Amino acid sequence: MTTDVMTENPATKAETRAARAAGRHAMAPAAGNGMDGALPTGANQIVHAHVLSRGVTDLQATFAQVLDGDLIRRTVHASYRELNRTARLKTYLPTLALNQAESHLREIAARTAAAGTAEAETLDGMTAAA
């Protein structure tokens, strides 16, 4: 029983293997995305908005007794904008912004508790009572 595969000469087998290997590399997932084989590194705005929204909700629950919800939201978004201006890799930007905002909010809450009264906090040119 003889088949085409068994009757090929060695040169043809080598050419066939080279063509198959070239075809496999040409069809690599990153090569077909129009980015010349590079992976996307840009910000995914939908995911960032979702993570920030969830983070604002968590921070509002944490600081509900001390700070205004609008101040918390503006602090988170201001931190995100500040980091976004200089970030080269934007994958972890929402997490970093939430951490920075939480640190800032803890400082505001500590000052408010120490003063015993609501203090005005200026953020991006706006003043809000905490």
C-alpha positions, -999 to +999 in steps of 0.1 A: +000+000+000+016+032-012+004+068-006+016+102-019+033+108+015+054+077+012+065+083-024+077+119-020+114+125-024+133+140+006+137+175-010+100+178-014+094+168+022+119+194+034+102+221+013+068+210+026+080+212+062+094+247+056+062+259+040+042+246+069+064+262+095+063+295+077+025+293+076+022+286+113+044+316+122+025+338+097-007+330+115+004+338+150-024+355+170-005+388+175+005+390+138-031+392+126-041+421+148-027+448+126-001+458+151+029+441+135+031+414+161+029+437+191+004+433+219-020+462+227-008+484+256-034+512+254-060+518+280-093+500+278-116+528+287-146+506+294-127+485+319-111+515+335-145+532+340-159+501+356-129+497+380-131+533+389-168+532+395-165+502+417-136+517+436-156+549+442-185+529+456-161+510+479-144+543+491-178+559+497-188+530+519-155+533+538-156+570+543-194+575+544-194+587+581-167+614+575-166+626+539-191+636+512-196+611+484-191+638+457-157+647+472-147+610+471-157+607+434-139+639+424-108+628+443-106+595+425-111+610+391-086+637+398-060+611+408-068+591+376-063+622+354-031+631+372-016+597+367-029+594+332-009+624+321+024+608+327+017+570+326+035+551+298+018+518+306-019+522+314-029+487+324-029+493+362-038+529+361-072+526+378-057+506+407-029+531+412-054+560+410-077+543+436-047+537+459-035+573+456-071+586+461-075+565+492-043+578+507-055+614+500-089+607+514-074+592+546-054+624+551-085+645+546-105+623+570-078+625+596-076+663+594-114+665+596-115+642+627-087+662+643-104+695+637-138+682+648-156+701+621-161+698+584-133+715+565-132+728+530-110+708+506-099+723+473-096+698+445-091+708+408-101+744+416-134+734+433-142+737+469-164+712+486-174+708+523-163+675+536 
